[in-house]
């Protein structure tokens, strides 16, 4: 009786633990792939990123000293941006609806980006969310964009 219960317990325990282990392993591998993509953008390979965020399995942003690295993989191309935060004069969070106007409520957001204005008057948009075939519902992008707005603003 005790051996049967022990075997049943081990089988149920395995049925719960093994899938959790596999999922965690896949998440860790995906995060390492995204981190490698950020590291490829960086010219300083010896220093580690002090802060990173990844979302939608196709986008990431990281801070290494005064260098900001950003990538977003789209359907047809990948956008890579490396920005020296010493050059940033202004940072703002911009939202647009499908017509390119500021939306009246958060349910109409078609595009969410951080708008950076550099000292040489160059402007860069780091797009966190764009309603397309890959992303059609905004999720954690708004929280991450707000976090990075605060980080960048504190550095400039």
RABELJO-V290787 format. One record per pair of residues at least 12 apart in sequence whose ideal C-beta (glycine too) atoms are under 10 Angstrom apart, sorted by the first residue. I is the first residue (numbers start at 1). GAP is how many residues later the second one is. D is the distance in Angstrom with one decimal. If there is no record, write none. Layout:
# RABELJO-V290787
I/GAP/D + I/GAP/D
This chain:
# RABELJO-V290787
30/24/8.1 + 30/27/6.4 + 31/21/8.8 + 31/23/6.2 + 31/26/9.8 + 31/29/9.2 + 33/21/9.4 + 33/24/9.3 + 33/27/9.9 + 34/18/8.3 + 34/19/9.7 + 34/20/4.5 + 34/21/9.4 + 34/23/7.8 + 34/24/8.6 + 34/25/8.2 + 34/26/4.8 + 34/28/9.5 + 34/37/8.3 + 34/39/9.5 + 35/13/9.5 + 35/14/7.5 + 35/17/6.5 + 35/19/7.7 + 35/25/7.5 + 35/27/7.8 + 37/17/9.2 + 37/21/9.8 + 37/22/9.7 + 37/23/6.4 + 37/25/9.7 + 37/32/9.1 + 37/34/5.5 + 37/36/8.2 + 37/41/8.4 + 37/43/8.6 + 38/14/6.5 + 38/16/8.5 + 38/22/5.3 + 38/23/7.9 + 38/24/4.6 + 38/25/10.0 + 38/26/8.6 + 38/31/5.1 + 38/32/8.4 + 38/33/6.7 + 38/42/9.6 + 38/44/9.8 + 39/23/8.5 + 39/25/9.1 + 39/30/8.3 + 40/29/9.0 + 40/31/8.7 + 40/40/8.5 + 41/19/9.4 + 41/21/8.5 + 41/23/9.6 + 41/26/9.0 + 41/27/9.8 + 41/28/4.3 + 41/29/8.0 + 41/30/6.4 + 41/39/5.5 + 41/40/8.1 + 41/41/5.3 + 42/20/8.1 + 42/22/5.8 + 42/23/9.8 + 42/25/6.8 + 42/27/5.7 + 42/40/7.3 + 43/21/9.5 + 43/24/7.9 + 43/26/9.7 + 43/39/7.7 + 44/20/6.5 + 44/21/7.5 + 44/23/7.3 + 47/17/5.5 + 47/18/6.5 + 47/20/8.9 + 48/14/9.4 + 48/16/7.3 + 49/12/9.5 + 49/13/4.0 + 49/14/6.3 + 49/15/5.0 + 49/16/9.4 + 49/18/9.3 + 49/20/7.7 + 50/12/8.2 + 50/13/5.5 + 50/14/6.6 + 50/15/7.7 + 50/101/9.8 + 51/12/4.6 + 51/13/8.8 + 51/17/9.9 + 51/96/8.9 + 51/97/8.7 + 51/100/6.7 + 52/12/9.2 + 52/17/8.9 + 53/75/9.4 + 53/87/8.7 + 53/88/9.7 + 53/90/9.3 + 53/91/4.9 + 53/92/9.4 + 53/94/7.1 + 53/95/7.2 + 53/98/9.8 + 54/17/9.7 + 54/90/8.9 + 55/17/9.7 + 55/73/7.5 + 55/74/8.6 + 55/80/9.2 + 55/84/7.3 + 55/85/5.6 + 55/86/5.8 + 55/88/9.3 + 55/89/5.8 + 55/90/9.6 + 56/16/8.6 + 56/17/9.0 + 56/72/9.1 + 56/73/8.1 + 56/78/7.0 + 56/79/5.6 + 56/83/7.5 + 56/84/8.6 + 56/85/7.3 + 57/16/8.6 + 57/77/8.9 + 58/13/8.6 + 58/14/6.6 + 58/15/4.1 + 58/16/7.7 + 58/17/9.5 + 58/20/8.7 + 58/76/6.3 + 58/77/8.1 + 59/12/6.7 + 59/13/4.5 + 59/14/7.0 + 59/15/9.5 + 59/19/9.8 + 59/20/9.1 + 59/67/9.4 + 59/68/8.3 + 59/69/7.0 + 59/70/8.8 + 59/71/10.0 + 59/75/9.6 + 59/76/8.9 + 59/82/8.1 + 59/85/8.9 + 60/12/8.1 + 60/13/9.3 + 60/84/9.9 + 61/20/9.1 + 61/53/8.8 + 61/65/7.0 + 61/67/8.2 + 61/83/7.5 + 61/84/9.1 + 61/86/9.4 + 61/87/5.9 + 61/90/9.2 + 61/91/9.8 + 62/86/9.9 + 63/22/8.0 + 63/85/8.5 + 63/88/6.5 + 63/89/8.6 + 63/92/8.1 + 64/18/9.6 + 65/19/9.4 + 65/20/8.6 + 65/21/10.0 + 65/90/9.9 + 66/17/9.3 + 66/18/6.0 + 66/19/4.6 + 66/20/5.4 + 66/21/9.1 + 66/22/9.4 + 66/89/6.9 + 66/90/9.9 + 67/15/6.4 + 67/16/7.3 + 67/17/6.1 + 67/18/7.1 + 67/19/9.3 + 68/13/7.7 + 68/14/7.2 + 68/15/4.5 + 68/16/7.9 + 68/17/5.7 + 68/20/8.1 + 68/23/9.9 + 68/46/9.6 + 68/48/8.5 + 68/56/9.7 + 68/58/8.3 + 68/80/8.3 + 68/83/8.6 + 68/84/6.9 + 68/87/8.4 + 69/12/7.4 + 69/13/5.2 + 69/14/8.0 + 70/12/7.7 + 70/13/7.5 + 70/44/8.6 + 70/46/9.7 + 70/54/8.7 + 70/56/4.9 + 70/57/9.0 + 70/58/9.2 + 70/78/8.9 + 71/55/9.7 + 72/41/9.9 + 72/54/7.9 + 72/55/5.9 + 72/56/8.1 + 72/57/9.6 + 72/58/8.3 + 72/62/9.8 + 72/63/9.9 + 73/61/8.4 + 74/53/9.1 + 74/56/8.2 + 74/58/7.5 + 74/59/9.6 + 74/60/7.3 + 74/61/9.8 + 75/57/6.9 + 75/58/6.1 + 75/59/6.3 + 79/46/9.3 + 79/47/8.5 + 79/48/7.2 + 81/35/8.7 + 81/43/5.9 + 81/44/9.0 + 81/45/6.2 + 81/46/9.8 + 83/33/6.3 + 83/35/7.5 + 83/39/9.7 + 83/41/6.4 + 83/43/8.3 + 83/69/8.8 + 84/34/8.6 + 84/35/9.6 + 85/31/9.1 + 85/33/10.0 + 85/66/9.2 + 85/67/6.6 + 85/69/9.8 + 85/70/4.6 + 85/71/6.3 + 86/32/9.8 + 86/33/8.3 + 86/69/8.5 + 86/70/8.3 + 87/29/8.9 + 87/30/9.7 + 87/31/4.7 + 87/32/5.1 + 87/33/7.1 + 87/35/8.4 + 87/37/10.0 + 87/69/9.2 + 88/28/5.3 + 88/29/7.2 + 88/30/6.0 + 88/31/7.7 + 88/36/8.8 + 88/64/6.5 + 88/65/9.2 + 88/67/7.6 + 88/68/4.9 + 89/27/8.5 + 89/28/5.2 + 89/29/6.5 + 89/30/5.3 + 89/31/9.4 + 89/32/8.8 + 89/67/6.8 + 90/25/8.0 + 90/26/7.3 + 90/27/4.2 + 90/28/8.8 + 90/29/9.8 + 90/33/9.3 + 90/62/9.7 + 90/63/9.1 + 90/66/7.6 + 91/23/6.2 + 91/24/7.1 + 91/25/5.4 + 91/26/7.7 + 91/33/9.8 + 91/35/9.4 + 91/57/8.6 + 91/58/6.1 + 91/59/9.4 + 91/60/9.3 + 91/61/4.4 + 91/62/5.5 + 91/63/9.9 + 91/64/8.9 + 91/65/6.5 + 92/21/9.4 + 92/22/7.4 + 92/23/5.0 + 92/24/8.5 + 92/25/8.3 + 92/57/7.4 + 92/60/9.8 + 92/61/9.0 + 93/19/7.4 + 93/20/7.7 + 93/21/6.1 + 93/22/7.6 + 93/35/8.9 + 93/49/8.7 + 93/52/5.8 + 93/53/6.6 + 93/55/9.0 + 93/56/5.0 + 93/57/9.9 + 94/17/8.0 + 94/18/7.5 + 94/19/5.3 + 94/20/7.6 + 94/21/4.8 + 94/31/7.4 + 94/33/9.7 + 94/51/9.5 + 95/13/8.8 + 95/14/5.2 + 95/15/8.5 + 95/16/7.1 + 95/17/5.4 + 95/18/8.1 + 95/34/9.0 + 95/43/9.7 + 95/47/8.7 + 95/50/9.3 + 96/12/9.2 + 96/13/7.5 + 96/14/5.8 + 96/15/4.4 + 96/16/8.0 + 96/17/8.1 + 96/34/9.3 + 96/35/10.0 + 97/12/6.9 + 97/13/5.2 + 97/14/8.2 + 97/34/9.6 + 98/12/4.3 + 98/13/8.5 + 98/33/7.3 + 106/32/7.8 + 106/36/7.6 + 107/31/9.2 + 108/23/9.9 + 109/20/7.0 + 109/21/9.7 + 109/22/7.7 + 109/29/5.7 + 109/32/9.2 + 109/33/7.9 + 110/19/8.5 + 110/20/7.2 + 110/21/4.7 + 110/22/9.3 + 110/28/9.4 + 111/14/8.8 + 111/16/6.5 + 111/17/8.9 + 111/18/6.7 + 111/19/4.9 + 111/20/7.1 + 111/21/9.6 + 111/27/9.9 + 112/14/9.8 + 112/15/7.3 + 112/16/4.9 + 112/17/4.1 + 112/18/7.8 + 112/19/9.5 + 112/26/6.7 + 112/29/5.8 + 112/30/6.3 + 112/32/9.6 + 112/33/5.8 + 112/34/9.8 + 113/12/4.4 + 113/13/5.9 + 113/14/4.5 + 113/15/6.2 + 113/16/8.0 + 113/17/8.2 + 113/28/9.9 + 113/32/7.6 + 114/12/4.4 + 114/13/8.4 + 114/14/6.9 + 114/30/10.0 + 114/31/6.0 + 114/32/9.5 + 114/34/6.2 + 114/35/6.0 + 114/38/7.1 + 115/34/9.8 + 116/36/7.4 + 116/40/9.3 + 117/39/10.0 + 126/19/8.3 + 126/22/7.9 + 126/26/9.3 + 127/14/9.4 + 127/18/9.5 + 128/12/9.4 + 128/13/4.4 + 128/14/7.7 + 128/15/9.8 + 128/16/6.3 + 128/17/4.3 + 128/18/9.6 + 128/20/8.1 + 129/12/4.0 + 129/13/7.4 + 129/15/9.4 + 129/16/7.7
